[in-house]
Amino acid sequence: MIHNVLLIRKDTGDVVVRTRFWKIDFLEGDIKEFLAGHRDLLHTDGLAPDTPVFVAEKHKVFHAEVDGEMLLLFVTDGRDEDRAIQYRVREGASRISTALRGNSMGYIRDNLDDILGELIFTRFKVSFVGSGGVGKSTLLRLLFGKEPAPGGYTPTINVAVDSSETIQFGTFLVTVWDFAGQAVFQDLWSFYFSGTDVIFLVTDSSFRNVMQTKSLLRTIRKEAPAVPLFIIANKQDLPESMKAEKIKRLLGAPTFHMIATDKSRREEFIRLMLEVAAKTVGVTLPDMPISEMITVRRGTEEIDQPESGTKDAASSKGSGFEAVPYDVQNDITEISGSTQTTKQTTQQVTTSKQTETTTTDQVITSVPERSQVLHLMLILPSEGMPDVIYHLNYADEEIDKNAVASLISALDSFGGIDSSPNHDGTETTNALETIEHEGNLVMIEKSKHFVMALIVSNDSEEKEQRQILNSLLVTIEQKYHDIWETWKGGFEVFESSVFDVLMEIPLCSVSFDYIVRAREAGKPLPFSSRDVGFAVVEVQSAIESNDTVGGLVRSLDLPRDTVLACLQILSKYGWIDFKVELGPTSHLKKRGVVDEDTEKAYGSVVVKFVDLCDGTISLEDVVRKLNVSLPAMKFVATKLVLDGVLEIVA
């Protein structure tokens, strides 16, 4: 078991980055003892240079050099196979070396767990399935250390997956999925069960629900026949509940007694879940109290400790990293090697050009900041609460979509939104009110049946953005013009319009040259439509036999735009990754502008690099003009291609 990871200076032992995954200390004295053992190792004939070093008779330290100046240490308890950990530490050192090309050490410090990834972590995907009201949400609140929700059962309407969170237990990452059990969502189960290590089917232990659960069990066995399944017999404190042993005989699966409202059952429940998952994937769970295993919740909220921790533990719980003094400024340089230029703070810059006879003052006018798309919502107005058909989050910033929709509805009720019919029966939207929400601008356009809201950072591109919204609404009205007479009120039928939206306002850049790779599991998709679900499943299933986006499009009997939109959705929600392969002779062309964060990270030379990429000269020639490192600029160029700033033309 790897319990500490350190990156240290090879000559001094100074700690650059330290991560402690389990509550096992590896202190300064241990580092000194390791360095002494490492020096002895290098001067001992017959020993391989990567032979592990024992420290304090309890730590077995595996090590690998990083760029000849640093050592990456994987500190273990000695129970792992040497060959496996030696491979991991060598691979980890290689990844850190690659990441340092064009990045500061501060980047390594902030992203070490992502860089090392599966070399450190064992990932489990645990799915909780059950009908509404059986206590799944209460069970998960127990897991996360929260009080049961007040007011009893509140069903979640029109979502296929109620929630998905990943929690960290030392080096175990457990992704917990909470599935809705309604029949309309079962078409997507084969997709969501992909990569699941264990399924917990929850029943409220009443006879009626146990029979419903039996039906769910048959469906799950059909969709995921090889996945281990266990029954959670919840609400065992109620007088009408069936005993867990009887439920086990009826359903024919291992069954566990549970009372989700009893906080004293929390540790028992967590250990049960972890032991089942660990046994399923063939790893050994440490013999430690749960209170010493939980380190951090990886999601929007921190997980509460079963027992109150120390102040130090609380301070490190949010990130998983221990505080190590480090001056990032000493390590930030431009790719060209020169010191990063300090930005001037004045709004107007005046320069003087000296000639033999005259002096000319030149005023540089500031360029308006580009408008960043943050959110888009398609809304179906109603007399009560308006329905948000879908919400696309472009900036990974959470908002209350229902609050925004209610604000728009209120504006509409006072005549603030209008539309006018054309002679052919279609709708033309007018330029409407622009309202402000949390410092950002919300542009609103309305057609006969729909309202579209676009939240942007500023109004510098308002005219162009409104034209796109108008065009989309006309397209969507025409798409569903014959549905209204037979429409029964379910708004998931309109979700397929997301494919049209994503072709005009993409979530991310997608090119036919991109290499696409499936990931083990991602976040739940915010769609309930069978049309959307079918398309996404088709695209995801075809990825295994196709390397590039272009090959994927050609292999599928789906419209090109639908495939590209599905890839955007899968990428946004973590189901796939894109890669590009650049060589010295690759030709790149500018598509967009370098954002402020990228320029800050890599320096002004990146802006010059992008401006020189006109599609006519090779990458190595552009690099030669700038007098910068080809490997470093290739690393940055890859990121710029994936960000849509550059495109590969040859």
NUDODO-838860 format. One record per residue: residue in three letters; x, y, z of N, C-alpha, C in turn. Coordinates in steps of 0.02 Angstrom, whole numbers, plus 50000, padded with zeros to 5 digits. Example, Ala and Ser with C-alpha at 12.3 -4.5 7.8 and 13.67 -1.06 7.14 Angstrom:
BEGIN
ala506604971650390506154977550390506604983550390/ser506424988850354506844994750357506455000250394/
END
This chain:
BEGIN
met500424994050000500005000050000500445006350000/ile500365010549950500715016949948500365021849995/his500725024450044500405028950091500685036050088/asn501275037150060501545043850051501885044149982/val501825049949950502185051249888502545057949896/leu503205057949881503605064049889504025065149826/leu504115071449809504605073449759505115077749795/ile505745075349798506255078749837506855080449794/arg507245085449817507875087049784508375081549798/lys508705079249746509145073449751509735074849797/asp510005080949794510615082449832510475084449904/thr509925088149917509805090849984509245087250022/gly508805083849986508225080750018507655085550031/asp507715091950007507175096750017506545094249981/val505985094950015505345092549987505055097649939/val504935095649878504605099849829503845098949833/val503625092649834502915090949839502855085049886/arg502345085149929502215079549973501465078249976/thr501275072049967500575070049974500535064150021/arg500115064750073500015059150120499305056550109/phe499255050250087498605047350071498295043850131/trp498705041050174498465037850235498795041250294/lys498515040350352498775043750412499385040050439/ile499895039850398500545036850415501075041950400/asp501475043850449501965049250441502605046750408/phe502885050950365503555050050338503895056750345/leu504295057450398504535063950422505225065650394/glu505475071450415506125073850391506685068950408/gly506655066050468507155061150487507145055050443/asp506535053150421506465047350376506775048950308/ile506695055150285506985057150221507745056750224/lys508035059150280508765058850287509005051550288/glu508635047250323508825040250325508775037150255/phe508265039050217508205036550149508795038750106/leu508985045150110509535047650069510185044050085/ala510285042650150510895038950169510885031950139/gly510305028650143510245022050114510305022150038/his510055027450008510095028049935510825028949912/arg511205032949950511915033849932512295027249940/asp512145023549994512475017050003512295012349945/leu511675012649924511445008349869511845009649805/leu511955016049789512305017849728513035015649728/his513315014849788514025012949793514125005549810/thr513585001749806513624994549822513584990549757/asp514104986649744514124982549684513594977149687/gly513294975749630512824970249625512104972149639/leu511964978349661511284980549675511044985149619/ala510434983949596510144988349545510014995249575/pro510085000549535509995007349562509285008849585/asp508795004749564508105005949586507885001249641/thr508364998049674508204993549730507864997549785/pro507294995249812506954998949865507384999649927/val507275005149964507655006550025507185005950085/phe507375002150136506975001550197507165007250244/val506655010350274506755015950320506365014550384/ala506715015350441506405014650508506065007850517/glu506285002950480506044996050486505294995350472/lys504975000550445504255000050432504055002950364/his504505006950334504365009850269504795006650216/lys504495004750161504865002250103504795007550048/val505345010750031505325016549987505565014749917/phe505125015549868505305014649798505455021549768/his505925021849722506175028449701506365028349627/ala506335034349596506545035149526506765042349516/glu507275043349475507525050049461507065053849414/val507025060449426506655064949383507145070249356/asp507305069849293507755074649260508435075249293/gly508655070049329509315069949358509415074349419/glu508895078249437508965082949493508515081249552/met507995077449539507505075949592507385068449595/leu507085066349651506895059449660506145059149677/leu505795054749643505095053349659505085047249705/leu504765047949763504745042649813504025040149820/phe503935033549815503305030249834503455026449898/val503175028949954503295025850019502735020850033/thr502915014550044502415009250052502495005750120/asp502015001450135502054997450196502394990750184/gly502634989650123503024983650107502614977550086/arg501954978250079501544972450063501454971449988/asp501654976449948501554975949876502124972249842/glu501994969749783502504966449743502994971649717/asp503644970449725504154975349707504104977349634/arg504024972549590504044974049519503474978749499/ala502894977949529502324982249513502444989449534/ile502694990449596502814997249620503405000449584/gln503914996549567504484999249530504265001949462/tyr503814998349430503555000749366503175007349377/arg502755007549429502345013449441502775019649455/val503285018849497503695024749514504095027049454/arg504335022449412504695024549351504225028149303/glu503625025449295503135028749252502935035549280/gly502865035949347502695042349378503235047549367/ala503875045549373504425050149361504425052649289/ser504275048149242504245050049172503685055149159/arg503105054049191502545058649182502705065549210/ile503025065749268503215072149298503705075849253/ser504195072149227504685075149182504345078149121/thr503865074549093503495077149034503085083249053/ala502755083049111502335088749132502745094949146/leu503375094149163503805099949178504005103749115/arg503895100849057504065104348995503535109648981/gly503715115848994503255121348983502825122949043/asn502895119349099502505120749159502965122349217/ser502715126149265503105127649325503045121949375/met503485121949424503435116949477502785117749517/gly502535123849518501895124949550501335120949518/tyr501375120149453500875116049417500915108749441/ile501525106249448501615099349472501325098649542/arg501455103549584501215103349653500455103249657/asp500135107149613499405107649615499055101849581/asn499415098149538499085093049497499405086249503/leu499775085049558500145078749564499685072749561/asp499115073049595498685067149596498395065649527/asp498265070949486498025069749418498575067049373/ile499195069449383499755067049342499885059649355/leu499885057749419500035050749436499425046249426/gly498835048849440498215045249424498195038149448/glu498105033549400498015026449416498645023149443/leu499215026549440499825023749471499765023549547/ile499355028049574499265028549647498585025749668/phe498075027649631497395026449654497105019949626/thr496725016549668496295011049646495585013649642/arg495285013149583494625016149572494085010849575/phe493545012549610492955008449612492365012549587/lys491905009349553491275012549536490725008549568/val490355011649613489825008349650489165011549631/ser488685007649609488035010149587487495008149637/phe487095013149658486515011949701485885012649658/val485475007449657484875007449615484285005849660/gly483715008849645483115007349684482545011749663/ser481935009649678481345013549663481335019849706/gly480915024649686480855030749725480595029449795/gly480895032749844480655032349912480935026649954/val481395022649926481665017049965482225019150012/gly482475025350003482985027750050483685028150021/lys483745028249954484415028749924484755035249945/ser484395040849938484695047349955484875047650029/thr484455044950072484605044850144485215040550157/leu485275035050122485845030650129486495034250109/leu486465038150056487055041750034487215047550080/arg486695050650109486825055850159487165052950220/leu486975046850238487315043350292488055042250274/leu488175040150212488855039050189489265045350193/phe488975051050174489335057350172489325061050239/gly489035057950291489045060950357488555066550367/lys487995066550329487505071850334486885069450370/glu486495074350395485865072650427485355070750372/pro484875066350389484345064850340483995071150319/ala483775071450256483445077450230482785078350266/pro482615084650285481985085950319481395085350271/gly480805083950299480195084150259480015077850223/gly480375072450234480195066150203480435065650131/tyr480115061150094480345059450026480145064749976/thr480625067149938480495071649882480785068549820/pro480365066149773480645062749714481025067549669/thr481525064949636481895068749586481575067249518/ile481335072449485480945071549424481385072349362/asn481285067949314481595068549248482355068849249/val482655064849290483385063949286483525056549287/ala484005054449248484165047249245484605045149302/val485015049749326485455048349382485385054049431/asp485195052549492485065057849540485705061349561/ser486245057649570486875060749592487455056149578/ser488045059149576488655055349568489205059049604/glu489525055949651490075059049688490645054049694/thr491245056649695491835052349706492135054249773/ile492225049349816492525050549881493175046749886/gln493635049649923494305046649928494405043649997/phe494565037249997494765033750058495495031950048/gly495945036150073496655034850062496805034749988/thr497045029049963497185028349891496615024949854/phe496035024349885495445021549852494985027249832/leu494825027649767494335032549742493695028749726/val493165030449763492535026849754492025031649724/thr491825030349662491305034249630490635031149645/val490205034949677489555032549699489015035449653/trp488635031149621488085033249577487425031549610/asp486965036349608486295035449635485805035449576/phe485535029549560485115028749501484375029549518/ala484015032949474483295032849477483045026249449/gly482515023549477482285017049456481705017149407/gln481485023249385480915023549340481055020049275/ala480545016949246480625012949186480885016949127/val480685023449123480895027549066481645028149060/phe482005027249116482725028149115483095021549103/gln482745016049102483095009649100483425008249032/asp483215012048980483555011348915484285013448919/leu484455017748967485135020248973485555016249022/trp485265011249054485635007849107486265004349082/ser486235001349023486824997848998487405002748991/phe487245008948974487765014148968488035016049036/tyr487585017349083487805019549149488145014049190/phe487955007749177488275002249214488965000549187/ser489155003649131489815002349102490355004149153/gly490794999349168491335000549215491154999849288/thr490524998149303490314997349373490634991149403/asp490914991849463491224986249498490744982449542/val490234985949569489754982549612489104986649611/ile488534983149615487884986349617487544984749683/phe487294989949716486884989149776486164990849757/leu485724985949761485014986849746484644987949812/val484334993749819484044995849883483284994649882/thr483034991549935482314990749944482124993550013/asp481494995750019481274998250085481004992650129/ser481074986450108480904980350146480164979050153/ser479744983150121479024981650120478904976250067/phe478374972250077478244966750030478134969349960/arg477754974849954477614977649887478264979749852/asn478694983249889479314985649857479804980049843/val479804974949886480244969249873480044965949806/met479394965649792479174962849727479384967449669/gln479334974049680479574978749628480324977949618/thr480674977049673481404976249670481584969849632/lys481174964749638481304958549602481274959849526/ser480814964149505480774965949434481394969949412/leu481604974649454482214978349440482814973749435/leu482824968849480483384964149482483454960349415/arg482884958449387482904954949322483194959449268/thr482994965849268483254970549218484004971549226/ile484224972149288484934973249300485334967149280/arg485084961249295485434955049276485504954549200/lys485014957349165485034957249092485544962249066/glu485564968349095485994973649070486714972949095/ala486804970149155487484969649184487564962849216/pro487564957449177487554950649206488184948849244/ala488754952049229489384950049261489554954249322/val489144959349337489304963849393489024960949458/pro489444960249510489194957849575488634962349602/leu488114959349629487544963149652487364961149724/phe487194966149765487004965049835486374969049849/ile485964966249893485344969549913485444973149979/ile485224979449982485204983150045484474983350069/ala484334979750123483654979650151483594985450200/asn483364991150175483314997250215482664997450255/lys482625002150301482035003350343481844997250384/gln482354993750410482244987750450481944989350518/asp481914995750536481624997750601480864998350598/leu480574998150538479844998850533479504992150546/pro478914992350579478594986050600478374981650541/glu478204984750483477964980750427478534978250382/ser479144979650400479704977750357479834970150360/met480024967350302480214960350299480934959650323/lys481094954150355481764952950380482244951950322/ala482874954050333483374953650279483464946550255/glu483434941750301483534934750282482984932250235/lys482364934550248481814932550205481874935750136/ile482084942050134482184945550070482724942050030/lys483244939750064483784936150031483514929949996/arg483064926250029482784920149999482334921749940/leu481964927349945481514929249891481884931749829/leu482414935549839482764938649783483374934649759/gly483624930249801484184926049780484834929849773/ala484954934649816485584938549814485784940249885/pro486434941049899486654942949966486304949349989/thr486044949250051485634954750075485894957150143/phe485904963850152486164966750213485624970950247/his485574970050311485114973750355485354980950360/met484894985950354485104992950357484544997350383/ile484755002450423484305007850444484675014250427/ala484505017350370484905022950344484855029150388/thr484335029650430484265035450473484665034750538/asp484975029050549485355027850610486095029450598/lys486325035150626487015037350613487535032650640/ser487345028550689487825023850718488005018250669/arg487615017550615487755012350566488235014550512/arg488485020750516488865023550461489515019750448/glu489915018650500490555015250489490455008150462/glu489945004750489489784998050465489604998050391/phe489215003050371489005003650301489595005150255/ile490025009850276490605011650235491075005650226/arg491205002150281491664996450276491354990950233/leu490704989750240490374984850197490474986650123/met490334992950106490384995150036491104994350010/leu491594996350051492294996050029492534988850024/glu492344984750072492584977750071492304974050010/val491674975249995491364972049937491714974349873/ala491814980949867492134983549807492864981249801/ala493224981249857493924979249857493994971849837/lys493554967749865493584960549849493424959349776/thr492974963349749492764962549679493334963949631/val493754969049646494294970849600494964967849622/gly494954963849676495554960149695496084964049731/val495894968849774496384972349815496204971249888/thr496694972649932496604971550003496474978150038/leu495944978450077495784984450115496224984650177/pro496544990350192496964990750252496564989450316/asp496894986350364496574985050428496634991250472/met496234996350456496265002750491495545004950507/pro495455008750561494785011550575494575016150518/ile493925016350505493675020750452493875027950464/ser493885030150527494055037050542494765038850520/glu495205033750513495885035050490495965033850416/met495435031650383495475030450311495205036250270/ile494695039650296494385044950257494835051050259/thr495035053450200495465059250198495135065150163/val494775063950109494485069550073493925067150028/arg493425071350022492905069949972493065073849909/arg493055070349853493215073549790492565075249755/gly492325081249767491705083349737491585090549757/thr490955092649760490805099649774490815101149848/glu490775096049890490765097149962491255092449996/glu491525094550053491965090250091491565085050129/ile491855079250139491525074050178491675074950252/asp491185074050294491295074750365491645068650393/gln492095069650442492435064150474491955060950525/pro492005054450534491605051250586491765054050654/glu492385055850665492585059050728492925065550710/ser492825070650751493115077150736493865076650734/gly494155079450680494875079050671495225084950701/thr495885085050695496285090450720496255096250672/lys496525101850693496535107750652496945106650590/asp497505103150597497945101850540497595097550489/ala497225092650513496875088350466496355092250427/ala496015096750461495505100750428495805105250375/ser496395107850389496695112450342496915109150278/ser497075102850281497305099350221496765095250188/lys496185094950219495665090450194495395092650127/gly495375099150114495075101450052495445099449991/ser496105099049993496485097649933496825090949933/gly496935087949991497295081749994498045082649997/phe498285088949994498995090349997499165093450065/glu499755091550091499995094750151500375101150132/ala500355106150176500685112450161501435111550163/val501765113250107502485113050102502705119850077/pro503125123650114503335130250091503665129750023/tyr503425133949977503695133849910503535140449876/asp504025143649846503935150049813503835148849739/val503215149249716503065147849647503385152949601/gln503425159349623503685164549580504395163149557/asn504785159649598505475158249578505515153549518/asp504965150249503504975145049452504575146749389/ile504245152649388503835154449331504265158149279/thr504365155049223504735158249168504375157049104/glu504535161149054504245160048988504585154048957/ile504255151048907504535145248874505205146948843/ser505285153148820505915155148789506485155548838/gly506335155148902506855155348953506955162148983/ser506645167248956506735173948984506255175049041/thr506405180049082505995181549139505325184349116/gln504785182249149504125184449128504055191949141/thr503795195449090503735202649094503165204549140/thr503285209349183502765211849228502265215949189/lys501625214549198501115218149161501035225249188/gln500935230149143500825236949164500105237449187/thr499995241649237499335242249265498955248249239/thr499275252649202498925258349175498475256349118/gln497905259649111497435257949058497665260448990/gln498075265748988498295268648925499045268648924/val499355265848872500075265448867500305270248812/thr500785274648828501045279348779501775277848767/thr501965277048704502655275648686502915281248643/ser503565282748649503885287948608504365284848559/lys504335287048497504785284648445505245290448427/gln505885289848444506375295148433506665294648363/thr506615300048324506955300548259507435306448262/glu507775307948206508255313348205507925320048212/thr507295320648188506995327248186506355327848227/thr505985322248238505325322748270505245317548324/thr504755318748369504545313948420503805312648411/thr503615306248403502915304548391502635300648450/asp502085302848479501735299248532501235294448501/gln501275288148523500845282948495500415280148551/val499745280648545499295278148596499025271348574/ile499115266248616498875259548602498185258748632/thr497685257648590496995257048614496875249948639/ser496575249348697496455242648725495935238948684/val496055232448673495595228248635495055225548682/pro494415225948663493885223448707493985216048723/glu493845214348784493905207348805493385203048769/arg493595197148746493125192748712492585190348760/ser491995189348733491435186948773491495179448783/gln491475177248845491515170148860490825167348873/val490645162048838490005158648850490055154648914/leu489595155748961489615152449026489075147049033/his488465148749012487915143949019487415145148962/leu487055139848944486495140448898485925136248924/met485315139048921484725135248943484185135748891/leu483865130148877483255130048837482675128948885/ile482195133648883481665133848933480985133148899/leu480545129348930479865128748907479425132748956/pro479165138548934478755142648980478115138949001/ser477885140449060477255137749085476955142749133/glu476325141549151475985146149196476285146049265/gly476535140349287476855139849352477605140549344/met477975135949373478705135849367478905133849297/pro479305137849262479525135949195479975129749197/asp479935125749145480335119549142480975120849104/val481555119149134482195119549100482295112949063/ile482245113048997482315106948957483015104248964/tyr483515108548957484205106648972484615112848987/his485145111749022485615116949043486315114749024/leu486655118548982487345117048962487815121549000/asn488265118449037488735122149079489405122449043/tyr489585128249016490195128948977490795130649021/ala490685133549078491235136249118491365132349182/asp491005126849193491085122849254490965126949317/glu490525131849312490325135849370489585134349384/glu489445132149444488765130149460488305136249467/ile487705135749441487185140849451486535137249468/asp486065141049496485405138349509484985139549446/lys484935134549403484595135449339483855137249348/asn483545134449401482845135849413482735143149434/ala483225145849472483175152849492483225157449432/val483675155849386483735159849324483095159349283/ala482835153149276482215152249238481635156049269/ser481605156049335481065159749370481125167249358/leu481745169749358481865176849345481635178649275/ile481795174349227481585175549158480825175249152/ser480515170449187479795169749185479455175949214/ala479745178649268479465184749297479505190549248/leu480075191049213480165196349163479645195549107/asp479525189449087479045188049034478335189949055/ser478175188649118477505190049141477345197449142/phe477865201649144477765208949142477875211749072/gly477885207349022477945209648953478655211248932/gly479135208748968479835210348952480115206148896/ile479775200748877480005196448823479445196148771/asp479615196748709479095196848657479335193048596/ser478875191048554479035187948490478485189448441/ser478625189048377478125190848326478085185248274/pro477455183648253477375178248204477505180748133/asn477755176348091477835177848020477215175447982/his477145177547919476565175647880476565168147864/asp477145164947869477175157747854477065153347915/gly476905156547971476755152748031477335151748078/thr477955153248054478535152648098478585158848142/glu479045158548190479135164048236479805167548224/thr479805174048228480425177848226480525180948294/thr481095179948323481225182648390481515189648384/asn481345193748432481595200548434482175201048482/ala482585206248474483105207648524482755209548589/leu482915206048642482535206748704482955209648760/glu482675209548817483025212048876483655207948890/thr484165211348913484765208048938484785209349013/ile484735204149053484735204949125485405202849154/glu485535204649215486165202949247486045197649300/his486495192749303486455187449353487155186149379/glu487265187649443487905186449476488485189449438/gly488375195649413488915199249379488995197649306/asn488615192749280488645190949209488005193049174/leu488035193249108487465195449068487065189349043/val486405189949047485965184649023485575187448963/met485725184948904485355186848843484775182048834/ile484185184848822483575180748819483245181748751/glu483075176248719482695176348656482115171548663/lys481545173448632480935169448640480625168148572/ser480375162048563479975160348505479275158448528/lys478875155348486478185153848503478145149248564/his478565144148567478515139148621479105139048669/phe479665141948650480275141148688480595147848706/val480995147648758481425153248777482135150548781/met482615154148753483315152248758483695157748794/ala484075155748844484475160448883485205158748876/leu485605163748860486335162948853486675167548904/ile487045164548950487405168449000488125169248977/val488345175548971489015177148945489355181948993/ser490015182548984490415186749029490345194149014/asn490225196048951490135203148933489755203548867/asp489605209748845489185210748786489585212348723/ser490235210848722490655212748665490455209248600/glu490105203548605489905199948545489145198748545/glu488775203448574488055202448584487685201648517/lys487845205648468487485205348404487555198448373/glu488165195948369488285189348339487955183848379/gln487985184348446487705179148488486945179048484/arg486625184948479485905185148472485685182148405/gln486065183348353485905180448288485905172848291/ile486395170148328486435162848335485835160248374/leu485645163748428485065161648468484435161848425/asn484345167148386483755167748343483725161948294/ser484285160548262484315155148213484155148448245/leu484415147248305484295140948339483555140148357/leu483245145548381482545145048400482095143648339/val482245146748283481875145348222481955137948203/thr482565135448207482705128448190482325123748237/ile482325125348302481995121048351481235121148342/glu480945127148328480225127548316480025123248255/gln480425123648202480265119748143480355112248156/lys480835110448197480975103448213480375100148247/tyr480025104048290479475101148330478795104148312/his478725106748251478105110448235477485105848234/asp477585099348221477005094848216476885090648278/ile477205092548333477165088248393476635090548443/trp476405096848437476025099848491475335096948500/glu475015094748446474335091948452474325085448491/thr474865081648488474885075148523475345075248584/trp475625081048598476105081548653475765080348720/lys476065076048762475765074248826476095077648886/gly476545082248874476825086148929477525084348950/gly477805078948925478495077148944478995081048903/phe479415085048934479855089448895480495086048873/glu480615079648893481215076248869481205075148793/val480615075648763480565074748690480945080248654/phe481035086048686481385091648655482135091548665/glu482385086648704483095086648721483545085448660/ser483285082148608483705080648550483915087048514/ser483595092648528483805099048498484495101148522/val484755097748574485425099448599485945098248545/phe485815093548499486295092248445486365098348399/asp485795101848386485815107948346486185113448382/val486055114048447486375119248487487135118448489/leu487355112248498488075111048506488465112048441/met488125111948384488475113448321488585120948313/glu488165124948346488235132248341488625135148400/ile488525132248459488875134648519489185128548552/pro489765126248528490055119948552490295120348624/leu490235114648659490515114048726491265113748725/cys491545110748673492265110248665492425109348591/ser493045110348574493265109548505493325102148488/val493085100248429493155093348405493365093548332/ser493905090248316494155090048247494205082748225/phe494145081648160494195074848132494875071748146/asp495395075948157496065073348169496165071048241/tyr495705072748286495795070948357495785063348365/ile496215060948409496195054048431495735053748492/val495275049048492494785048648547494885042148585/arg494885042748651494975036948695494425036848748/ala494135030948758493615030248810493935030048879/arg493595033048928493805032748997493365027649034/glu493595025649094493245020449131492545022549151/ala492475028649174491815031049196491845038649199/gly491265041749189491225048949193490665051149239/lys490445057349229489895060049269489225058349236/pro488685058549274488035057049245487845062249192/leu487515060049139487305064549086486625067549103/pro486525074049092485905077249113485345076749062/phe485245070849034484735069848983484325063648999/ser483675064048983483225058348993482945055748928/ser483065059348873482795057448808483085050948782/arg482665046648756482905040348727483295041648663/asp483105046848626483475048548564484185050648581/val484255054948632484925057048652485315051148680/gly484985047248723485315041548753485555036448702/phe485125035048652485315030248600485925032648561/ala485915039048542486475041748503487125041648543/val487085043548606487685043648648487965036548657/val487515031748669487735024848677488055022248613/glu487755023748555488035021548491488735024348481/val488835030748495489485033848485489995030848534/gln489795030348597490255027748647490455020548633/ser489985016548608490135009548594490605008748535/ala490595013548488491005013048427491715015448438/ile491855018648494492515021548506493055016248508/glu492905010348535493405005148543493735003148478/ser493355003448422493625001148358493825006748312/asn493845012948337494035018648296494525023148334/asp495065025048301495575029148333495415036548330/thr495165038748273495075045948262494335047748259/val494195054148269493515056648263493255055548192/gly493685056748142493475055748073493275048548060/gly493665043748085493495036748076492855034948111/leu492725037948169492115036748206491505039148167/val491555045148138491005047948099490845043448039/arg491365041048006491265036847946490965029947963/ser491105027548023490885020748041490165020348066/leu489875026048084489215026048115488665028148066/asp488095025148074487515027048033487115032448070/leu487465037848086487165043548120487385049848083/pro486985055248085487205061448055487865063848085/arg488285066948044488935069248068488865073948128/asp488385078648123488295083448177488095080048242/thr487695074748237487495071048297488095067748330/val488525064648289489125061448316489575066548350/leu489695072248317490135077448346489835080248410/ala489175081148412488855083648473488905078548529/cys488805072048513488875066848564489575066648592/leu490075067548550490775067648573490895073548620/gln490595079248605490655085048650490355083348718/ile489765080248718489435078548781489855073548820/leu490095068348786490495063248820491135066148847/ser491445070748811492065073948835491925078448894/lys491385082348890491225087048944491085083349009/tyr490775077549005490585073949065491065068249082/gly491665068449053492215064149075492195056949051/trp491815055548997491785048648973492325047148921/ile492605052348890493135051348840493655056748848/asp494245055548820494775060448815494965061248742/phe495165067248724495435068548657496195069248661/lys496535066948609497255067848603497405070048532/val497965073648524498205075248457498935073448453/glu499155071648394499855069848383500165075048337/leu500645078748363500995083948324501715081848313/gly501975083448255502675082248239502995088648215/pro503645088548205504005094548182503725097348117/thr503445092948074503205095248009502465096848008/ser502135096448066501415098048070501305105448053/his500765106848016500585113647999499965115648039/leu500015121148075499465123448118499205130148093/lys498565131348105498255137548085497855140448143/lys497895146948150497545150348205496795150248194/arg496425148148248495695148148247495395152948297/gly495755153948352495485158148405496045162248437/val495915164748496496405168748531496615165248596/val497215166748618497475163848680497135167148739/asp496865163148784496525166148842497035168548893/glu496775172448940497215175648989497585170549032/asp497245165149052497565160149095498145156649059/thr498055155048995498585151848957499185156448948/glu499045162748933499595167648926499965168548992/lys499585168649046499905169349111500335163349128/ala500105157449109500475151349125501105150549084/tyr501075152349019501635150848974502005156948948/gly501735162948961502085168948940501845171648873/ser502055177848858501825181248798502065178048734/val502585173848738502835170548678502305166048647/val501815163648688501285159348662500835163348614/val500705169648631500295173848587500655174848520/lys501305176148522501695176948461501685170448420/phe501745164848455501735158348421501085157348383/val500515158648416499865157648384499785162348324/asp500015168548330499955173248275500355171148214/leu500915167548225501335165248170501055159048136/cys500595155548169500315149448140499775151248089/asp499975151448025499505153247972499335147447926/gly499575141447943499435135547903499905134247846/thr500375138947835500825138247777501525135947797/ile501705136447861502375134447881502335129247936/ser502855125147942502845119547989502965121848060/leu502805117448107502905118848177503635120448192/glu504085116548165504795117648180505035124348153/asp504755126748097504955133248070504685138948113/val504075138148138503805143248183504225143648247/val504395137848274504805137648335505495140748322/arg505765139448263506425142248247506395149848244/lys505855152648218505785159948215505765163048284/leu505465159448331505395162048399506005160448443/asn506435155948419507025153848456506835150848524/val506355146048521506135142648582506235135148573/ser506125131448627506225124148627505655120748589/leu505815116348542505305112648504504895108048549/pro505195103948593504785099548636504315103548681/ala504555109148709504135113148753503555116248714/met503695119048655503165122148616502675117048587/lys502925111048573502485105648550501985103948604/phe502215103748667501785102448724501225107648728/val501415114048722500925119548726500465119448665/ala500745118148606500345118048545499805112648548/thr499965106948578499465101648587498875104148628/lys499025107648682498495110448724498075115648684/leu498405119748645498055124948607497605121848553/val497815116248524497395112848475496765110148509/leu496855106948567496285104148603495825109548630/asp496095115548642495685121248665495345124848607/gly495495122848545495175126048488495505132448466/val496085134148494496445140248474496815139048409/leu497065133048398497405131148337497055125148306/glu497135124248241496895118248208497455115348165/ile497445108748157497945105448115497695105448043/val498095108247998497895108447927498305103647885/ala498875101447910499295096647873499785093447920/
END
